Amino acid sequence: MQRIKKGDTVEVIAGKDLGERGEVVSVLNKDNRVVVSGVNVAKRHEKAKQVGNRQVPAQIVEFNAPLHLSNVMLVCPQCGKATRVGYRFKADGFKTRFCKKCNSDID
């Protein structure tokens, strides 16, 4: 089970975007990275190119670059604080995540 999943709200705890919050767009498990909307925005210059029979001009594209998992912390939906994630087994045998600060289930 992953500590941070797609759709979770996270807070950046290190780097240039320190303190900003956003929703996880995707999780890159192989690289231990997450893409967070509106955080770590990078720019890339693209050349003019021919697509089919139309010309696309040169442009500067902004995109959300991935952050390392160690630089983000999950925000608890109940207490609204950045927290560590714990695991527990419910009575029906399923494993769930819980907030270490308020001790409530996250999902």
N, C-alpha and C positions, 0 to 999 in steps of 0.2 A: 504494500500500500504506500502511496506517495504522500509526502508531507504537504506538498502544494499541488493543486490540481487546476485544470482549466476552469475558468469562471470564478476562482477565489479572488478576494481582494487582498492585496499585499502592500506592505510599506517598505520603501527602500531604506536600509539602515547603514549603507556605506556608498561612497562615490559622489559624483557631482549632483545627483538628484536626491540627495539625502532628505528624508522626511516626506517625500511625495508618495501618494497612494494611487493605485490603479488596479484594473482588473487584468488577470492573467489571460492572455490571448492564446498562447500555446506553451507547452512544456517540451523541451528538448532533452530527453532522458540520457542519451548517449553523451552529451556534452555537459550535463548538469547545469543547464541554463533555462531561463524562462523569458518569454517575451511579454512585456507589460504595456498596456495601452497608455499612450501619452507620456511615457517615461523612457529616458535614454534615446531621444529622437536624434537620428543621424541623417546626414545629407549625402547623396551620391549624384555625381554628374553623369548624365547619359548622353551619348552621341546621337546625332540625327540618324534615323534609319528608315528603310523602306519596308512597310508592312502591306503586303498584297500590292494594290495599285495606288496606295496613298503614302505620302511622306509624313513621318512623325518628326517634329522639330527637336533640336537639342533642348534639354531641360535639366533642372535640378530637382531630384525626387527626394522627399523626406519619408523616412520609415522608422519603425520602432526596432532598435537593435536589441539583441538578447543580453540579459544580465545573468551573472552567475547566481546560483541558488543561495550561496552563502551571503549575498548582499541584499536579500529580501527576507521579510518576516511576515507570516500570515497575520491578518487582522481578524479577530474574533467577531462574528456577526452579532453576538449577544452583548458583549461589554464594549466593543469598539476599540480595543487596544491591540497593539502588536504583541503577539504572544508566541511562545514555543508550542509545538504540537506534541501531544501524547497520544497513546493508543490504549484502548481497552476493548474487552470482548463483552458484548451484550449477552443477555440471558438466552437469546436464540442462537448464539454461537457466532454472530457476525462481528468483525473487527471494525471499530469506528475511531475517528479522530476526536480528541477533546482538547479544550483550551486549558492550559496550565495555570492561568490567572483566575478565571471564574469557575473552572471545573465543569463547564457545560459542553454538551456534544456539539460538534461543528457540522457533522452530516449524519 
